[in-house]
């Protein structure tokens, strides 16, 4: 089969690799579409992935083409999707795939923080991913798609599941004033969720005029290039960084109102550093927290997606053939459009 392979730092090529076969409790998925993400850029920079080469792609959906055997002593439960074993999934089923891989044995898995697993892995990060014609995945990670959802659009479920996890961490209160840095895919997803979790206002800071326009079209309260343009004398109850940019993070930390929360949601480079004011954090009871990937949020995101919480036509701005993966990464890195997909 054909696959995009990150062979070294800054290098990706389209190569012929062996077709995957399903192991116990696995299925093989023929990939319909795979979204590109900031994590893919970090892998290209030599971060995240434990070793190269790797087939990237953790946002994908497709059609089941082969089914492995179920684990010994764990028969499937008829009619219950996601039950142990794999007979519930059949060839021809359309699925979206949670890329998360946990050991379920370490300290953090045992206390419910699977996304902090000491052996954490992810399809497309630590094992071959969806930027390929086929990929082998755990059957339990698959979510069947309803008829009204197109398979290609369902790639948006994975980034949405990260946004849902972000709101789990925030524990957003009704009537909160929210400030979001970055009107890219993730920032706009956070906007859509904020609107549905009872925010009194949702303001967005972004330097791209095109993205500011889109943020306004999606119904944010204010879309500006600097938070100085918004009158909010008491600050914001919830401030979210969806950029990973050090300057944006620094500015956001200073905009959190008393008893407010700052969420580091964007993925910063390893070397990024900001400063904090410990006395202010103490004196104003400021909470600074983070949200890492997916935790018990993928199926909920799939349910939200099925209700139309996002408009795929708004969020998916580029669809390219797999052979143009490098071009897709280049476009993504330049900030052009929102979500770029490759279609194997």
N, C-alpha and C positions, 0 to 999 in steps of 0.2 A: 504494500500500500504506500501511498504518498503521505508524508508528514512534514511539518515544519520542525526543524531541530535547531535549538540554540546550542551551537557547538563550542562556543567560547565567549568571553566578554565582548559584547558588541557585535557578535557574529551569529547570523541565522541563515540556514539554507533549507531548501526543499529537497528531501532525500527519499529514497525507497527503503523502507524498513519492513521487517516481518509483520504479517498480519497477527493481531493478538488472538489468543484462544481463551475461553472462559475457564477459570479455575473453580473450585468449589465455592458456592454461594456468589458467583459472579455471572454477569452477562456481558456480551459484546454489543456495543452500540455503534451503529453507523451514524456518524456525526452529520447533522443537517446544517448546523451553524455553530460557530465558536466566537465569543466576544473577546476583544482585547481589553486589557486592564492595566492599571498602574503597576500591579504586581509583576506583570510580564516585563515591564521596563526595568524594574528592580532586578529581576532574574538576569536580564541582559547586562546589567551593571555588575553582576557577580554577587548579588545579595539574595537571601532567602533560600535558593536551591542549594542543597548540600553539595552537589557536584554537577558538573556538566560533562557530556551533553545531556539535554533533557528535551522532550517534546512538551511544549507549554500548552496552556489552554485549560482554565478551570471554570469558565462560563460556557456551558455547552448543553445542547439538547439533540436528540436524534431518535433513531428507531432501533429497537432490539432486533439483532440478527442471529444471536446464538445464546443459549442458556446453559450454564454449568449445572453440576449436581448440587444438591443441598447438603449441608453438613450432617455428618453421622449423628443420629440420636436427636435431631431437631427437625421433625417433619414440619412442613408448612401448614398454615391454618387456612383452609379453603375460604376464599372470599374476603380475606383480611390482608390488604396490601401491606407490604413491609414486614410480614411475619417471618420467622426463621425459615430458611429454605428459599428456593427460587421458583418453584412451579407456578406461583402466582403471576410471574412475568412470562409472557409468551413472545415468540417471534412476531414481529409486526407491531408490538406495542410502542407507542410514542411516549418518550420519557424526557424529563429534565433531570439532571444529575447533581446532587450535592457533592462537591469535591472533597469534603472533609474526611480525613482518615485519622482515627484515634485508636489508642491501644486498649482502652477500657479497663486497664489494669493499674496504671500509675496513681500516685497520690492525688493529682488534680482531676483525673477522670473519676476517681472514687468519691470525690467531694462535689461533683457536678460541674466542674470547670473543664470539660473535655477540650475546649478550644485552646487551653493552656497545657495540653498533654505533653508530658516529657518526651514522648516519641511522636509528636505531632507530625502529620504529613498531609499532603493534599494532592489530588489528581491534577497534573499539570504543573506541579511545583516540585514534588519529591518523587513522583512516579509519572509515567507517560500520560499526557493529557489529550485534550480534545482538538488540538490544532492538527488533526489527522483525519484520514478517512474513517478509521475505526479506533475504538478504545475499549479496553476491558475495565469494568467498574464493579464494585460491590452491588449486588442486587438490592440490598437494603438502602442504598443511597439514591435509588431511582424513585421518581414521583411520576405517576401516569398523568398525561395531559388530557384535559377535557376537550371535547370535539371543537369548541369554538376558539381554542387557542392554537395558533399556528406553531409548528415546531420551531421554526427559526426565531420567532418572537420570544419563545420560552427561555432563551439564553439570558434574558433580563431577570429571571427569578433569582439567580445566584447573587448579583449585586444588590438586589432588593432585600435578600435575606440578611446581608451584612447591615443594611440600613435598619431593618427590623431589630437586629441585635443591638444596634446603637441606641435605639429607643428603649430597649429593655434596660440598658445601663442607665439611661437618663431618668427613667421613671417620671416622665413628663407629667406635669400637673395641668389641670384645666386653667385656662386663662393666662398661661405663661407667654411672655414676650421672648421671641426666639431670634437669634442672630446667627446666620450661617455664612461662613467664608468659603467661597468657591461655588460657582454655578455650572460646574461640569455635571457629568452623569450622576455622581454620588450626591453632590450638593442639592441637585434638583430632586433626587429621590427623597432626600431628607426633608425638603420643602413639602413634597406631596404628603409625606407621613405627618409632618407637623400640622398641616391643615386638617388632617383627620384625627389628630389627638387633642383637639381643643385649644390650640394656640390662639392667643388674643391677637398676635401679630407675628409675621415672619419676615424679617429683613434679610437681604442678601448683599454681600460685598464681593465684587468681581471686577477684574480689569478689562475683560473682553466685552466690547459693546454689543456684539452679537449674542453673547450669553446673557447679558443684562436684559436685552430685549426679550429673550425667551423666558427668563425668570418672571418678567412682568406679565407675559402672556399666560404663564402658568399660575398667576394669582398671588405673587408675593406682595407684601405690603409696601416695601421700598426696595429698589434695586439700585445700588450706588457703587462708586469706585472707592469710597472711604466711609467708614462708620461715622466720621466727623460730620457727614452730611445729614445725619439723622439726629433729631432731638430726642434723647432718652436720658434725662438727668440722673435717673437712678440705675442706669445700666440695664442689662438684659438678664432675665432669670436663667436662660439657657443660651450658651454660646457654643457653636459647633464649628470646628475646623474640618473642612472637607478638601483641603488643599495639600497638606503635608509641607507647606512652605513656611520656613522659619519666621519671615516677617509677618505673615498672616497670623501665625500662632502667637507670636509675641503681642501683636495688637489685640487679638481676641482675648488673651488672658487679662488684659487691662480693661476690657469692656464688661466683664462679668459683674453684675450687681450684688449687693449684700445678700447672703444666703443663696447665691446662685451657683450654677454648675457649668464648668467648661469641659466639653467632650473632645478629646483628641481622636478624631475619626479618620482623617486623612493619613496616608502612609508617608512618613517623612524618611529622608535618607538617614542612614546610620549616623552620619556625622552632624546632623542638624542639632543645634543647641539654642535654648532660650533661657531667659532669667526669670525668676519669680520673686515676689515680695512676701517672705514668710509671715511677717507681722500682719499684712493685709489679709492673707489667707486665714490666719488665726482670728484676727479682730473682726472680720466681716463674714466669717464662717463660709468661705469659698470652698467648693468642692472641685477638684481637678481629677478627671478620670479618663479612661480609655476604653475603646471597644475593638476587639480583635476578631475579625473574620466572622464565622458563623457559629452559633450555639443554640441548638433547639429552635432554630428560626426558619429553616428552609421550607418545611411543609407549610408553615404559617404564611411565608412569603408567597408560596405557590397559590394558597387560598386567596390572598389579597390580589395577586396578579389576575386570577380568574374573575375577580369582581370588577376589573377595569381600573384599578388604582393608578396604573400608568398607561399612557398612550404609546405603544411601541413605535408608531410612526414619528413621534416627537423625539424619542430617545435613540433610536437606531438611525444614524445618519449616513453610514457608509457600509455597503456590502461588497466584498471583494472575493475573487477566487482564492483558494488556498495558496496558489503559486505566488500571489502578491502579498504574502504575510509580511515581508520586510517593508513593503510600501505602507501597509496598514499600521505597523509599529511607528513608522516615520510620521504618518499623519497624526496618529494618536499623540506622539511626543510633541508635535508642533501645536497641539491644542485645537486643531481643526475639528469642527463638528462636535458630536457627543460620542455615542458608542459606535465603534467600528467592529464589524464582523468579518470573518473569513468563512467561506462556504466550501467545504471539501467536496 
